[in-house]
Amino acid sequence: MDLYQLFKTRTPIIGVVHLLPLPTSPRWGGSLKAVIDRAEQEAAALASGGVDGIIVENFFDAPFTKNQVDPAVVSAMTVVVQRIQNLVTLPVGLNVLRNDAKSAMAIASCVGAQFIRVNVLTGVMATDQGLIEGEAHQLLRYRRELGSDVKILADVLVKHARPLSSPNLTVAVKDTIERGLADAVILSGWATGSPPNLEDLELACGAAGNIPVFIGSGANWENIATLMQSANGVIVSSSLKRQGRIEQPIDPIRVSQFVEATRRSWNSKSESKSMPSVKLHS
């Protein structure tokens, strides 16, 4: 399955819906309706602005559990994703933070979402939640058990973390793809809102071969032309929000500006050289 079949473009722009605090999180506000209303508003803003896909995250649940989230979080995210699917026709994915890939896979498989993001698929990362170990073996077996075709977009040397093993990017990318069987890899900067550097993106793309490489953080309409020189797609959130502030809702005007800048940069790149088709694992 290639990127075009999933996102109807070879250069997907995936916008992020950051959910308000969910039940059992420290800042839970007591109203699931408020969470749903905000999520629907943001999904509509992303869709009207022209993104190619949407990923739903329990971003405001911090501080996060490092592995399994509470069942109430799974239930709430299931409801929210279904409401978003009723509102937009775009591919929808999930990221259950900090690293509950199994719950993300379960939700996606049951509601017919198309992809998930996994922060640590392989290796061991030191994070603010403690040591997080990749569990690719469990996740891939679980996907098979569910009879699911949900795609796995996996971070490599994820933000807000440091690797305990070798920080060699080329090795990490190859391990994530060849040993973790990721369908695509994601490269971020050090933290939310900070972009990866161009040299790292070029290294990642070289190591990934025909597997797509996504920019995972820090993209905006000023730097996207540079970043997209060495990437196949982008996951974006902070720069699409009002005043570019993470706590604010999505601004459809900023979405349109970003999409226009990204499309323009990709068209310029395509004119300068012919690009091969990029394949996901079937």
N, C-alpha and C positions, 0 to 999 in steps of 0.2 A: 504493500500500500504506500503511495507516495503522498507528499504534502498537498499536491493539487487535489487529490481525491478527498482529503480530509477538510481542507480549508478553502478549496476553490481558488487557490493562488499558490505560487511557489515561494512567496515571501510573506508568510503570515504575520499579521499584527494581532497579538493576543492582549486584550485589555483585562485588567484585574478588578474584580469586585471585592473590596475589603469589607467583610461583614462586621457590623457592630457587635459588641460583646455578646456571646451566646450563653445559654443557661449553664451554670456551674463555674463560669469564668469569674475572676475577681471583680470585674467591672460590669457584670451583667445588670442590665437596667430593669428587668422584670417584664418586658413586653416583647414577645416574639413578633407581634404585628409591626412594631417599629423597625425591627431588623429586616423584615420582609419588605416593607415599604421602601426603605433606603436601598436595599439590594435591587428591587425592581426599577427604581429611579436611576441607579447607576448603570444597570444593564441596558436600559433604554437609551441612556446618554451615549454609551459605548457603541451600541448598534447604529444609532442615528449618525454618529460621527464617522462610521465607516470601517470599524475594526473587522477582522476576519474570524475571531473567536473570543470567547470569554472564559476566564478561569476564576473560580470562586474560592476565597481563602477566609479562614477564621482569624484574620490578621489582628483584630483587636482583643483577642483572648489572652494576650500576654499578661503575666508570664506563662509560657507554654509548658505542658508536660512533654517530656522528650520522646515518648513512644505512644502508648495507647491513650486516646482521649476518652472522656466520659461518654456513655451511651446517649446522653441528652444532646451532646454536641453532634453526634452522628445523626440523630433524629432531626435536629434543627436544620443541619446542612442539607439533608435529604429534601425536606420541605422547601427550603429556599431555592435549591437547584431546580426542582420541579416547577416552581412559580416562574423562574427565569426562563425555563424552556417553553412555558406557555406564552411568554411575552416576546421572545425573539426566535429566529430560525437559525442562528449561528451555532457552530459547534461549541459545546460547553465542557469545561474540565474542572477538576477539583485539586486543591492542595490543602490537606488536613495537617495543620502545623502542630508540633514541630516536625514530626516525622512519622505520622500514622498512615503509612502507605496502604496498609491492609484495609483500614476503614474507608480511605479514598477509593480504593478499588471496589469495595463492596457497594458503596453508594453509586459510583459511576455505572457499575454493572447492572444494578437494579433499576436505575432511572433512565438508562440509555445514554449517559454522558459518554463523550468520545475519548477523553484523555485525562491523565492525572500528572501532577508534578510531585516528584519525590526529592526531598532535599539531600538525603544521604542514602543512596542505593547500594553503594559498595564502600569498603574502607571504614576507617574509624575517625571521627571528627570530635575535637574538643570544642564544646559550645557552652553558652551560658546556661544550658539545661544540664550540663554534665557531658559525659562521653556518650556519643551516639554511634551505634554500630549499624552498618548497612545490612539489610536482610533480603537481598535480592533473591536468594534461593527460596525463601518463604513466599515472597510476593509473586514470583513467576509461577510457582506451583499453585498458588491460590487462584491466580488468573485462569490457569488451565482448568482447575477444579470447578470454577464458576462457568466455564465455557464462554469466556469473555474475550472480546477483541479490543478492549480499552488500551490505548497507547500510553507508554510510560516515558515521560519527559523527565530526565534525571539531571539534577545539578552536579557539576564537577567542582570539587573544592569550594563548597557552598559558602555564601556570605555569612557573616556573624559566626565564623568557625575557623579552626585551624586543624590541619591533618596531623595525626599522630605518626603515620608512616611517611614515606617520601613525598614532599610537596611537588614532585615533578609533574607538570601539567600534562605532558604528552602521555606519560604512563597512566595517569589518572583517567584521562579520556579513553584510552584504549581499554583499560580495565572495566570502565563503566559500560562500554559498548560490547566488548568481546566476552567478558566474564559476567557482567551484570545484565546483558542483553537489553540495554535501554534502546528504545525506539528513536530517541533524539536526546541530545545533551544540551545543558544550559550553562552558560558562563556569566557570572555576576562580578561586580566589584566587591569590595570588602564589606559593605553594609548596604541596607536599603537606601536607594537613591544615588548610589555611587556606581559609575559604569565600569565595566572591564576595560583594560587597556587594549589598544589595537594589536600590539605584539602578541598578547595572550590569545586574542581571538584568532589570529592567523595560525598560531601553534595548534590551537584546538581544532580548527578546521582541517589543518593538515593531518592531524592524528585521527580525525573522525572519518576521513574518507568520504563515502557517500551517505553517511548518517548526518541528518540536519543538526546544525548548531544554532541555538537561540541566544540572543542577548537577554539576560535575566534581570538586570537592574540598571538604573541610571540613565536610560535613554530619554532624550528630549528632542524637540525639533531642531535644536541648534547642533547637536552632535550626531544625530542619526545618520547623516550622509557619510560621515567618517566611519562609524561603527558598522554600517551595513556593507562596507567594502569587503568585510570578511565574515559575514554571518548570513544565515538562511532565513532568519525570522527574529522577532522581538516580542518579549513580554514586558508590558509597560503599565505603570500605575501612577506613581508620584507626580510626574510632570503633567498628567492629565487632570489633576485636581485643581480646584479653585485656588488661585494664587500659588499653585504648586505646593500646597501644604498638605501633608499626609493625612491629617485628621478631617480635611474638607471633602465634600462629595465630588464626584466626577463632573467636569465642566464640558459639555458637548462641543463648545467652540474650540477648546484646547485639544479635544480629540480630533476634530476635523483638521486643525493645523498640523498636528503630529502625523496623521494619516497622509495628508498631502505632501509633507516633507519627506516621509518615508517612500512613498510611491515615486516621487520625483528623483530621489537618490537612486532607487533601484532601476528606474528607467535609464538613468545616465549610465549606471553600471552595465546594464544589458546592452546598451549601444556600443560600449567600448569592448566588450567581449561576450562571446556566446557561452551561456551557462548550461552544464549538463543537468538532466533531471535528477532530483534528490529523492532517494527512496527510504521509506521506513521499513522496518522488518515486517514481513507479512505474517 
